[in-house]
Amino acid sequence: MGRVTGLARVYIADTPAEAWHIHNVLAQHGIQSRLMNEALFGATGEIPVLESLPEVWVKESEVVEAEAIIKAVRSEPVPNSSWLCHDCGEHIDSVFAICWKCGASLADAAE
């Protein structure tokens, strides 16, 4: 593992978006982090994969807390990607709030 004075790597992401997500979650918990290798992601294939993956680094004094937060975030269940229309029984992608088949609203089902 590489070293940056006073910092320690707490996460290696598969994509820059994932690294930014972890960075933002840590910020919400009051932990400042630094992204490394973000610009190298586009060079994956030209340089070894493990050298091009985005990394999240924090102060050495905050490693334990940051790792606990990351573990909690990573263990949360993935949201369901669809919902079942209460009127017609059609499966609707979760990005939609209204059934494409009958026009029923997801909000109506919650009432």
Secondary structure, DSSP 8 states (H G I E B T S, - for coil): ---BTTEEEEEE-SSHHHHHHHHHHHHHTT--EEEESGGGGGGBTTB-HHHHS-EEEEEGGGHHHHHHHHHHHHHS----SEEE-TTT--EEETT-SB-TTT--BHHHHH-
